[in-house]
Amino acid sequence: MSTLKNNIRFNKHTAAIMYSVQNPFYRDPELLILNP
């Protein structure tokens, strides 16, 4: 179950990264480490 939860979290994080690449003004709190 934890694996499924981690996969969902990873997919959401990846989607946030892809969205932030398309929209530089978008900021996700989880991306502050990669893009402060």
trRosetta pair geometry for C-beta under 8 A, 3 or more apart (Angstrom, degrees):
i j d omega theta_ij theta_ji phi_ij phi_ji
1 4 5.8 -52 -156 34 36 110
1 5 6.4 36 148 -18 66 106
2 5 5.4 -53 -148 38 37 114
2 6 6.2 39 152 -21 68 104
3 6 5.7 -54 -148 36 31 111
3 7 6.4 33 152 -21 64 104
4 7 5.6 -53 -149 34 32 113
4 8 6.5 32 153 -19 64 103
5 8 5.8 -53 -151 34 32 110
5 9 6.4 30 151 -17 65 107
6 9 5.6 -55 -147 39 33 111
6 10 6.1 35 153 -21 67 106
7 10 5.6 -53 -144 37 30 111
7 11 6.2 31 156 -19 65 106
8 11 5.8 -54 -147 36 29 110
8 12 6.4 28 154 -17 64 106
9 12 5.8 -56 -149 37 30 109
9 13 6.3 30 152 -20 65 108
10 13 5.6 -56 -147 37 31 112
10 14 6.2 32 153 -20 66 105
11 14 5.6 -51 -145 36 32 111
11 15 6.3 34 153 -19 64 105
12 15 5.6 -53 -148 36 32 113
12 16 6.4 35 151 -22 64 104
13 16 5.6 -52 -151 33 32 113
13 17 6.6 35 150 -21 64 102
13 30 5.8 -99 -121 126 97 148
14 17 5.6 -51 -151 33 34 112
14 18 6.4 31 152 -16 66 105
15 18 5.7 -53 -146 38 32 110
15 19 6.2 32 154 -19 65 108
16 19 5.7 -55 -145 38 30 111
16 20 6.2 31 155 -21 65 106
16 28 4.3 28 -178 -48 132 168
16 30 6.5 77 90 63 160 116
16 31 6.2 -147 133 -47 116 118
17 20 5.8 -56 -146 36 29 109
17 21 6.5 33 152 -23 63 103
17 31 6.6 155 -92 -104 69 118
17 34 7.4 1 -113 74 107 162
18 21 5.7 -50 -153 29 32 114
18 22 6.8 25 151 -12 63 105
19 22 5.8 -59 -152 40 35 107
19 23 6.0 -19 163 30 72 106
19 26 5.9 -60 130 94 97 162
19 28 8.0 90 72 -39 113 124
20 23 6.5 -75 -130 68 28 71
20 24 7.1 63 174 -112 66 33
20 26 5.0 -131 -106 85 65 103
20 27 7.2 75 -121 -97 116 32
20 28 6.3 -100 -61 2 127 104
20 31 5.7 120 -48 -133 168 173
20 35 6.8 177 152 36 145 159
21 24 7.8 9 -153 -75 21 67
23 26 4.2 62 101 -10 110 114
27 31 6.7 -144 -161 67 57 117
27 32 7.5 51 -176 -75 102 80
27 35 7.7 -140 -126 99 81 113
28 31 4.3 81 64 0 92 109
28 32 7.9 -131 93 -29 54 70
29 32 5.9 -23 -165 -15 43 115
30 33 7.5 -38 171 14 47 102
31 34 5.2 -60 -163 49 68 104
31 35 5.1 -6 152 38 101 103
32 35 7.0 -81 -120 71 23 58
32 36 5.6 55 -176 -106 69 60
33 36 7.5 18 -123 -63 11 85
